[in-house]
Amino acid sequence: MTEQVLTHLDDKGQARMVDVSEKAHTERSATATGTIFMQLETLSMIVEGKHKKGDVMATARIAGIMAAKRTPDLIPMCHPLMITSVKVELTPDIENSCVVINATCKTVGQTGIEIEALTAASVAALTLYDMCKAVDRGMVIDQVKLLEKIGGKSGHWTR
């Protein structure tokens, strides 16, 4: 196994932004997921469109898209990217009383877009929590993780 290096630390162990100026511009994409578990009554209210705050799923989708675009403002060493696409899908799962969130981000650039996809999925889940907390404070956000990344020097990775 090759030794892994933490690229956001310099030789003195201090935080730094990685220099990507020598890297090639390539098409890159990443997909992340997350799940928010809730009471069945809460999920039914969302699915049936009976929430007082309106379309909870649409608000969470928009929040995820906006979050992907603002990732460098939230994650200190994240490079600003020209994002070419953000897709956030929210799928209710009645059997497991949850909403599964998948976020896919794309760019053509010199560094990966995994953090943007993870941020989109996370903020979409947080938005669902925020909009429904008055009726269900016991919701649980779980399993936020990268599913796939494509492009760049390291190529294609899938979970």
C-alpha positions in Angstrom: 0.0 0.0 0.0 1.4 3.4 -0.9 1.8 6.1 1.7 -1.0 8.6 1.6 -0.2 12.3 2.0 -2.6 14.9 3.5 -2.4 17.4 0.7 -3.9 20.3 2.7 -0.9 20.3 5.1 2.5 21.7 4.2 5.8 20.2 5.3 5.5 21.9 8.7 2.0 20.5 9.2 0.3 23.9 8.7 -3.0 24.1 6.7 -2.7 25.3 3.1 -4.8 25.4 0.0 -3.4 22.9 -2.5 -1.8 24.4 -5.7 -3.7 23.0 -8.7 -2.2 25.3 -11.3 -0.2 22.5 -13.0 -3.2 20.1 -13.2 -5.0 19.5 -16.4 -8.5 20.7 -17.0 -10.7 17.6 -17.2 -14.4 16.8 -17.0 -15.2 15.8 -13.5 -18.3 14.6 -11.7 -19.3 13.3 -8.3 -22.4 11.9 -6.7 -23.0 11.9 -3.0 -25.9 10.6 -0.9 -27.5 11.1 2.4 -30.6 9.8 4.2 -32.9 11.6 6.7 -35.1 9.3 8.8 -38.3 10.6 10.3 -41.7 9.6 11.7 -44.0 8.1 9.1 -46.5 10.8 9.8 -43.9 13.4 9.0 -43.0 11.7 5.7 -46.6 11.3 4.8 -47.2 15.0 5.4 -44.3 15.9 3.1 -45.3 13.4 0.3 -48.9 14.5 0.4 -48.0 18.2 0.3 -49.8 19.0 3.6 -46.9 20.9 5.3 -47.8 24.4 6.3 -44.5 25.7 4.9 -45.3 24.6 1.4 -43.3 22.2 -0.9 -40.7 20.9 1.5 -39.0 18.7 -1.2 -38.6 21.6 -3.7 -37.1 23.8 -1.0 -34.6 21.2 0.0 -33.7 20.6 -3.7 -33.1 24.3 -4.2 -31.1 24.5 -0.9 -28.9 21.6 -2.1 -28.2 23.3 -5.4 -27.4 26.6 -3.7 -25.1 24.9 -1.2 -23.1 23.2 -3.9 -22.5 26.7 -5.5 -21.4 28.1 -2.1 -19.1 25.3 -1.0 -15.9 27.3 -1.0 -17.5 29.8 1.4 -18.2 26.9 3.8 -15.1 24.7 3.5 -11.9 26.7 4.0 -9.5 24.9 1.7 -12.0 24.2 -1.1 -11.3 25.8 -4.5 -14.0 27.9 -6.2 -15.1 25.9 -9.2 -17.1 26.7 -12.3 -19.9 24.2 -11.7 -21.6 23.2 -14.9 -24.4 21.1 -13.4 -26.0 20.3 -10.0 -28.8 17.8 -9.7 -30.4 17.0 -6.4 -32.9 14.2 -6.2 -35.0 13.5 -3.1 -36.8 10.1 -3.0 -39.3 9.3 -0.3 -39.0 5.8 1.1 -42.2 5.0 2.9 -41.0 1.4 3.9 -38.0 2.8 5.8 -39.7 6.1 6.8 -37.0 8.3 5.2 -36.0 10.5 2.3 -32.9 9.5 0.3 -31.0 12.3 -1.2 -28.7 12.0 -4.2 -26.7 15.0 -5.4 -24.6 15.0 -8.6 -22.3 17.8 -9.5 -20.2 18.4 -12.6 -17.4 20.7 -13.7 -14.6 21.0 -16.1 -11.6 22.0 -14.1 -8.3 21.2 -12.3 -9.7 19.8 -9.1 -12.5 17.4 -8.0 -16.1 18.2 -7.2 -16.7 15.7 -4.4 -17.1 18.3 -1.7 -19.7 20.1 -3.6 -21.8 17.0 -4.0 -21.4 16.1 -0.3 -22.3 19.6 0.6 -25.4 19.6 -1.6 -26.6 16.3 -0.1 -25.9 17.5 3.5 -27.7 20.8 3.1 -30.7 19.3 1.4 -31.0 17.0 4.4 -30.5 19.8 6.9 -33.2 21.8 5.0 -35.7 18.9 5.4 -34.9 18.9 9.1 -35.3 22.6 9.4 -38.6 22.7 7.7 -40.0 19.7 9.7 -38.5 20.2 13.1 -41.6 21.7 14.6 -43.5 18.4 14.0 -40.6 15.9 14.4 -37.4 16.8 16.3 -36.3 13.2 16.4 -35.3 13.1 12.7 -31.9 11.6 12.0 -29.5 12.5 9.2 -27.4 9.4 8.4 -25.0 7.9 5.9 -23.8 11.1 4.1 -21.2 9.7 1.8 -19.6 9.8 -1.6 -21.0 7.3 -4.1 -18.9 8.0 -7.1 -16.4 10.4 -8.6 -15.3 10.5 -12.2 -12.4 12.4 -13.8 -9.0 13.8 -12.8 -5.7 12.1 -12.3 -7.1 9.5 -10.0 -9.8 8.5 -12.6 -13.0 6.7 -11.7 -13.9 5.8 -8.1 -17.1 4.1 -6.9 -18.2 2.9 -3.5 
